[in-house]
Amino acid sequence: MKLEPSAYRALEIEKILSLASRHCRSELGAAALAEMTPATDLPSVHRRQALFCAVKDYRDKRGELPWHPKLAPVGVLLREAAKTGLLIGQELLKIAHLLGVAARTRTVLQALGDDDGRAAFVPLLARLRDFSEELDALGVLDDDGRLYDQASPKLREIRTRTRALRDTLSRKAQALLAQPRIVSLLQERVLSLRERRYAFLVKNDAMAQFPGILVDRSGSGNSVYMEPHALIPLNNEHRLLLEEESVEETRILQELTDRMLARAKAIHDAAGA
């Protein structure tokens, strides 16, 4: 049985969905609701009704089912990744949120007995696969989607070297700031990172006197960023390290992307559960 458009409008289905969407707890819930259509046969109606009653009964007895406030649709991300071969950290984090909720929900529902309405949850359980390996792999991301140092031995080694080099740069900069002649040329006593190079903000009229090279201009145009000659070798090394870090991060993200794409169907099912 197919619902005719006229009947759809007469029943004000879109208005009902709009009102219901205000109570969705996440972007994923709102997206799923927007795609929802009326059941086309009586068995489907009964299954939906049974699931609704089972969820209500669960909440009344045990509280909320597992959830995450940042749940979001991931279908578009996976489709784009199939073309580009790369998901960035924040995108992978969205998948991690989804898989985390799916895993916790699966555990909760599998523990239900027949008297707890387990039968009504069977279709839902069928869409929730085991994502333990994927979740372990995604554990290299922090809460902002940035890779932890421990994401790979090489990344840890590069970042350790980078931090040590920055400490050296800071000490060299402090030594320069201890020289009154240098300080008199500066707009402010701050070492800034511009174009991946550490530089000082120098007064416009002091450019010729400052022992360094131009890196950038300030937004106001009243001063310039200049790289001291003493920092050039360290800045060169720093820039190379940042490039190495970027290459290694991309490699790790591509590996994680491949893992997610290999389970794309299961992830889509979990999103629609």
Secondary structure, DSSP 8 states (H G I E B T S, - for coil): ----HHHHHHTTHHHHHHHHHTT-SSHHHHHHHHT----SSHHHHHHHHHHHHHHHHHHHHH---S--TT----HHHHHHHHHHS---HHHHHHHHHHHHHHHHHHHHHHT--GGGTHHHHHHHHHT----HHHHHHHTTB-TTS-B-GGG-HHHHHHHHHHHHHHHHHHHHHHHHHT-HHHHTTEEEEEEEEETTEEEEEEEGGGTTTSSEEEEEE-SSSSEEEEEEGGGHHHHHHHHHHHHHHHHHHHHHHHHHHHHHHHTHHHHHHHHT-
